[in-house]
Structures are given as structure tokens and as C-alpha cells.
């Protein structure tokens, strides 16, 4: 169970990182 929670947290981190990257690219494009 804790292992599943840990992987879920990792996925959340990856998604937030991707979102930040997209935001930075969009800001640089303007």
C-alpha cells in the first residue's frame, strides 16, 4: 500500500513538472 502511494506521488510530481515546462515554453513564446 505505501509503495502504491509513493508511485502515485511520483506520477503527480512528473505531471506538475511537465505542466511547469509547458508554462515556461508558452511564456517564452510570447
PyMOL Python script that loads the backbone (N, CA, C, O; Angstrom):
from pymol import cmd

cmd.read_pdbstr("""\
ATOM      1  N   UNK A   1       0.819  -1.215   0.000  1.00  0.00           N
ATOM      2  CA  UNK A   1       0.000   0.000   0.000  1.00  0.00           C
ATOM      3  C   UNK A   1       0.862   1.279   0.000  1.00  0.00           C
ATOM      4  O   UNK A   1       0.613   2.171  -0.811  1.00  0.00           O
ATOM      5  N   UNK A   2       1.866   1.392   0.885  1.00  0.00           N
ATOM      6  CA  UNK A   2       2.714   2.589   0.863  1.00  0.00           C
ATOM      7  C   UNK A   2       3.479   2.728  -0.453  1.00  0.00           C
ATOM      8  O   UNK A   2       3.767   3.840  -0.895  1.00  0.00           O
ATOM      9  N   UNK A   3       3.805   1.596  -1.073  1.00  0.00           N
ATOM     10  CA  UNK A   3       4.516   1.602  -2.342  1.00  0.00           C
ATOM     11  C   UNK A   3       3.646   2.241  -3.426  1.00  0.00           C
ATOM     12  O   UNK A   3       4.122   3.042  -4.230  1.00  0.00           O
ATOM     13  N   UNK A   4       2.375   1.877  -3.431  1.00  0.00           N
ATOM     14  CA  UNK A   4       1.426   2.433  -4.407  1.00  0.00           C
ATOM     15  C   UNK A   4       1.297   3.949  -4.208  1.00  0.00           C
ATOM     16  O   UNK A   4       1.264   4.715  -5.171  1.00  0.00           O
ATOM     17  N   UNK A   5       1.227   4.357  -2.953  1.00  0.00           N
ATOM     18  CA  UNK A   5       1.094   5.775  -2.627  1.00  0.00           C
ATOM     19  C   UNK A   5       2.337   6.542  -3.091  1.00  0.00           C
ATOM     20  O   UNK A   5       2.242   7.671  -3.572  1.00  0.00           O
ATOM     21  N   UNK A   6       3.484   5.915  -2.940  1.00  0.00           N
ATOM     22  CA  UNK A   6       4.746   6.541  -3.333  1.00  0.00           C
ATOM     23  C   UNK A   6       4.797   6.732  -4.851  1.00  0.00           C
ATOM     24  O   UNK A   6       5.204   7.791  -5.330  1.00  0.00           O
ATOM     25  N   UNK A   7       4.391   5.724  -5.595  1.00  0.00           N
ATOM     26  CA  UNK A   7       4.403   5.825  -7.055  1.00  0.00           C
ATOM     27  C   UNK A   7       3.386   6.860  -7.524  1.00  0.00           C
ATOM     28  O   UNK A   7       3.612   7.561  -8.510  1.00  0.00           O
ATOM     29  N   UNK A   8       2.264   6.949  -6.807  1.00  0.00           N
ATOM     30  CA  UNK A   8       1.237   7.934  -7.156  1.00  0.00           C
ATOM     31  C   UNK A   8       1.789   9.344  -6.957  1.00  0.00           C
ATOM     32  O   UNK A   8       1.529  10.240  -7.760  1.00  0.00           O
ATOM     33  N   UNK A   9       2.547   9.530  -5.891  1.00  0.00           N
ATOM     34  CA  UNK A   9       3.168  10.820  -5.593  1.00  0.00           C
ATOM     35  C   UNK A   9       4.197  11.170  -6.676  1.00  0.00           C
ATOM     36  O   UNK A   9       4.314  12.326  -7.083  1.00  0.00           O
ATOM     37  N   UNK A  10       4.935  10.160  -7.133  1.00  0.00           N
ATOM     38  CA  UNK A  10       5.939  10.364  -8.167  1.00  0.00           C
ATOM     39  C   UNK A  10       5.285  10.793  -9.473  1.00  0.00           C
ATOM     40  O   UNK A  10       5.778  11.690 -10.157  1.00  0.00           O
ATOM     41  N   UNK A  11       4.164  10.144  -9.819  1.00  0.00           N
ATOM     42  CA  UNK A  11       3.419  10.492 -11.035  1.00  0.00           C
ATOM     43  C   UNK A  11       2.938  11.937 -10.946  1.00  0.00           C
ATOM     44  O   UNK A  11       2.997  12.682 -11.924  1.00  0.00           O
ATOM     45  N   UNK A  12       2.462  12.325  -9.761  1.00  0.00           N
ATOM     46  CA  UNK A  12       1.981  13.690  -9.550  1.00  0.00           C
ATOM     47  C   UNK A  12       3.112  14.696  -9.755  1.00  0.00           C
ATOM     48  O   UNK A  12       2.917  15.761 -10.340  1.00  0.00           O
ATOM     49  N   UNK A  13       4.292  14.339  -9.263  1.00  0.00           N
ATOM     50  CA  UNK A  13       5.471  15.199  -9.411  1.00  0.00           C
ATOM     51  C   UNK A  13       5.837  15.370 -10.883  1.00  0.00           C
ATOM     52  O   UNK A  13       6.133  16.475 -11.338  1.00  0.00           O
ATOM     53  N   UNK A  14       5.812  14.265 -11.614  1.00  0.00           N
ATOM     54  CA  UNK A  14       6.145  14.297 -13.044  1.00  0.00           C
ATOM     55  C   UNK A  14       5.152  15.177 -13.801  1.00  0.00           C
ATOM     56  O   UNK A  14       5.544  15.984 -14.644  1.00  0.00           O
ATOM     57  N   UNK A  15       3.868  15.018 -13.494  1.00  0.00           N
ATOM     58  CA  UNK A  15       2.841  15.806 -14.167  1.00  0.00           C
ATOM     59  C   UNK A  15       2.999  17.300 -13.877  1.00  0.00           C
ATOM     60  O   UNK A  15       2.858  18.130 -14.775  1.00  0.00           O
ATOM     61  N   UNK A  16       3.290  17.634 -12.624  1.00  0.00           N
ATOM     62  CA  UNK A  16       3.469  19.039 -12.263  1.00  0.00           C
ATOM     63  C   UNK A  16       4.709  19.609 -12.959  1.00  0.00           C
ATOM     64  O   UNK A  16       4.720  20.770 -13.367  1.00  0.00           O
ATOM     65  N   UNK A  17       5.755  18.781 -13.089  1.00  0.00           N
ATOM     66  CA  UNK A  17       6.973  19.213 -13.776  1.00  0.00           C
ATOM     67  C   UNK A  17       6.691  19.509 -15.245  1.00  0.00           C
ATOM     68  O   UNK A  17       7.147  20.520 -15.778  1.00  0.00           O
ATOM     69  N   UNK A  18       5.933  18.619 -15.902  1.00  0.00           N
ATOM     70  CA  UNK A  18       5.561  18.798 -17.310  1.00  0.00           C
ATOM     71  C   UNK A  18       4.734  20.075 -17.463  1.00  0.00           C
ATOM     72  O   UNK A  18       4.935  20.845 -18.402  1.00  0.00           O
ATOM     73  N   UNK A  19       3.804  20.290 -16.533  1.00  0.00           N
ATOM     74  CA  UNK A  19       2.937  21.474 -16.578  1.00  0.00           C
ATOM     75  C   UNK A  19       3.769  22.753 -16.471  1.00  0.00           C
ATOM     76  O   UNK A  19       3.511  23.725 -17.180  1.00  0.00           O
ATOM     77  N   UNK A  20       4.755  22.749 -15.592  1.00  0.00           N
ATOM     78  CA  UNK A  20       5.637  23.911 -15.421  1.00  0.00           C
ATOM     79  C   UNK A  20       6.451  24.144 -16.695  1.00  0.00           C
ATOM     80  O   UNK A  20       6.620  25.283 -17.131  1.00  0.00           O
ATOM     81  N   UNK A  21       6.946  23.070 -17.281  1.00  0.00           N
ATOM     82  CA  UNK A  21       7.723  23.166 -18.515  1.00  0.00           C
ATOM     83  C   UNK A  21       6.889  23.796 -19.629  1.00  0.00           C
ATOM     84  O   UNK A  21       7.368  24.681 -20.338  1.00  0.00           O
ATOM     85  N   UNK A  22       5.654  23.347 -19.785  1.00  0.00           N
ATOM     86  CA  UNK A  22       4.748  23.885 -20.804  1.00  0.00           C
ATOM     87  C   UNK A  22       4.497  25.370 -20.539  1.00  0.00           C
ATOM     88  O   UNK A  22       4.488  26.182 -21.464  1.00  0.00           O
ATOM     89  N   UNK A  23       4.295  25.710 -19.274  1.00  0.00           N
ATOM     90  CA  UNK A  23       4.041  27.105 -18.893  1.00  0.00           C
ATOM     91  C   UNK A  23       5.238  27.985 -19.251  1.00  0.00           C
ATOM     92  O   UNK A  23       5.069  29.098 -19.750  1.00  0.00           O
ATOM     93  N   UNK A  24       6.432  27.489 -19.000  1.00  0.00           N
ATOM     94  CA  UNK A  24       7.664  28.231 -19.316  1.00  0.00           C
ATOM     95  C   UNK A  24       7.800  28.419 -20.824  1.00  0.00           C
ATOM     96  O   UNK A  24       8.149  29.507 -21.283  1.00  0.00           O
ATOM     97  N   UNK A  25       7.528  27.372 -21.597  1.00  0.00           N
ATOM     98  CA  UNK A  25       7.618  27.432 -23.061  1.00  0.00           C
ATOM     99  C   UNK A  25       6.606  28.438 -23.607  1.00  0.00           C
ATOM    100  O   UNK A  25       6.930  29.242 -24.481  1.00  0.00           O
ATOM    101  N   UNK A  26       5.380  28.388 -23.089  1.00  0.00           N
ATOM    102  CA  UNK A  26       4.331  29.315 -23.533  1.00  0.00           C
ATOM    103  C   UNK A  26       4.705  30.760 -23.217  1.00  0.00           C
ATOM    104  O   UNK A  26       4.445  31.663 -24.012  1.00  0.00           O
ATOM    105  N   UNK A  27       5.317  30.974 -22.055  1.00  0.00           N
ATOM    106  CA  UNK A  27       5.730  32.327 -21.656  1.00  0.00           C
ATOM    107  C   UNK A  27       6.872  32.815 -22.555  1.00  0.00           C
ATOM    108  O   UNK A  27       6.904  33.986 -22.933  1.00  0.00           O
ATOM    109  N   UNK A  28       7.795  31.936 -22.892  1.00  0.00           N
ATOM    110  CA  UNK A  28       8.934  32.299 -23.733  1.00  0.00           C
ATOM    111  C   UNK A  28       8.482  32.593 -25.170  1.00  0.00           C
ATOM    112  O   UNK A  28       9.103  33.389 -25.874  1.00  0.00           O
ATOM    113  N   UNK A  29       7.404  31.944 -25.590  1.00  0.00           N
ATOM    114  CA  UNK A  29       6.905  32.089 -26.958  1.00  0.00           C
ATOM    115  C   UNK A  29       6.277  33.472 -27.181  1.00  0.00           C
ATOM    116  O   UNK A  29       6.290  33.987 -28.299  1.00  0.00           O
ATOM    117  N   UNK A  30       5.733  34.063 -26.127  1.00  0.00           N
ATOM    118  CA  UNK A  30       5.037  35.345 -26.255  1.00  0.00           C
ATOM    119  C   UNK A  30       6.002  36.491 -26.572  1.00  0.00           C
ATOM    120  O   UNK A  30       5.575  37.637 -26.712  1.00  0.00           O
TER     121      UNK A  30
END
""", "prot")
cmd.dss("prot")
cmd.show_as("cartoon", "prot")
cmd.util.cbc("prot")
cmd.orient("prot")
